[in-house]
Amino acid sequence: MNQLDQYLNNFVSIELSGKIKVFGMLVDYGLDILVINSGEHYRYIPLMQVQNMRISTNSQFQEISNDKMLIDSQTDKISFRNILNNAKGLFTEIFVSGNQSIHGYVTSILNNYFVFYSPVYKTMFIALHHLKWLTPYNRTSTPYTLGDEHLPVHPAKMVLPRTFEEHLKKLEGRIVVFDIGDNPHKIGLLQKIENNLLELVTGEGQRIMWNIQHLKAVYTP
């Protein structure tokens, strides 16, 4: 019997890294992922983000139908990576950093990061170990009700490095925005990367060193 069996089909309160709290019914789990019915949508939460979980009650909670939607893992046991793979091309909400989620599409998955297309931020590169959760929507939904002509779900093919660190190295000399710009010191010219440290020059000319392990997502404006 798995330890998580006692929580299955119960309403739970989960605290994630970053003091983020999630409530809902635990409807499934895999080796490295939980599936939570939030009462509005299904949330897929990597176990690496879970700090603690307890059984709770919520009188306002209601069951939701599968068209909200529950991803078919096509295997006996779900995993973080196969859920991410099956989410490719589906309108998806992800939560990575700050106090806002991002809407768009997973387009590619590499060793330790994935590529996400957002109508707002365009092509983003997101470290796998920083993804807090993803929520798929039904196949007829699109971000901001945009038409398909505005949503290049299958963007032009690009040669993608295997790791997040290698991809950042390719961005040296370019203006970058980390973590949706939740900190003004995460926006600037990517000067140099060495030994897992990154030097960023802000708009005011200040040089700031960042540890790559604490940077969650990046895009180029």
Long-range contacts (C-beta under 8 A, 24 or more apart in sequence): 2-29, 4-29, 4-34, 7-53, 7-55, 10-55, 11-55, 11-56, 11-57, 11-58, 11-61, 12-36, 12-53, 12-54, 12-55, 12-56, 13-53, 13-54, 13-55, 13-56, 14-45, 14-50, 14-52, 14-53, 15-50, 15-51, 15-52, 15-53, 16-45, 16-49, 16-50, 16-51, 16-132, 16-133, 17-49, 17-51, 17-132, 18-132, 20-95, 20-132, 22-133, 23-56, 23-58, 23-61, 24-61, 25-61, 25-63, 27-70, 28-78, 29-78, 30-73, 30-77, 30-78, 30-79, 30-80, 30-83, 31-77, 31-79, 32-79, 32-80, 33-78, 33-79, 33-80, 33-83, 35-70, 35-78, 36-133, 37-63, 37-64, 38-64, 39-64, 40-64, 40-68, 41-68, 41-93, 41-135, 41-136, 41-137, 42-68, 42-69, 42-70, 42-71, 42-135, 42-136, 43-133, 43-134, 43-135, 44-71, 44-80, 44-83, 44-133, 44-134, 44-135, 44-136, 45-132, 45-133, 46-80, 46-129, 46-131, 46-132, 46-133, 47-80, 48-129, 49-131, 49-132, 49-133, 67-138, 68-137, 68-138, 69-136, 69-137, 69-138, 69-139, 71-136, 80-128, 81-109, 83-134, 84-109, 84-114, 84-128, 84-134, 85-109, 87-134, 87-136, 89-153, 89-154, 90-136, 90-137, 90-139, 91-136, 91-137, 91-139, 91-141, 91-142, 91-143, 92-134, 92-135, 92-136, 92-137, 93-134, 93-135, 93-137, 94-126, 94-131, 94-132, 94-133, 94-134, 94-135, 95-131, 95-132, 95-133, 95-134, 96-126, 96-130, 96-131, 96-132, 96-179, 96-180, 96-216, 96-217, 97-130, 97-179, 97-180, 97-182, 97-216, 97-217, 98-179, 98-180, 98-182, 99-182, 100-180, 101-135, 102-180, 103-143, 103-144, 104-143, 105-151, 105-153, 106-134, 107-153, 107-154, 107-155, 108-160, 110-160, 110-161, 110-162, 110-163, 110-164, 110-167, 111-162, 111-163, 112-163, 112-164, 113-163, 113-164, 113-167, 115-160, 117-151, 117-152, 117-153, 117-155, 118-143, 119-143, 119-144, 119-146, 119-150, 119-151, 121-177, 121-180, 121-219, 122-219, 123-155, 123-219, 124-217, 124-218, 124-219, 125-164, 125-167, 125-217, 125-218, 125-219, 126-216, 126-217, 127-164, 127-215, 127-216, 127-217, 130-216, 130-217, 164-212, 165-193, 165-196, 165-212, 167-218, 168-193, 168-198, 168-212, 168-215, 168-218, 169-193, 171-218, 171-220, 174-220, 175-220, 175-221, 176-200, 176-218, 176-219, 176-220, 177-218, 177-219, 177-220, 177-221, 178-210, 178-215, 178-216, 178-217, 178-218, 179-215, 179-216, 179-217, 180-217, 186-210, 186-215
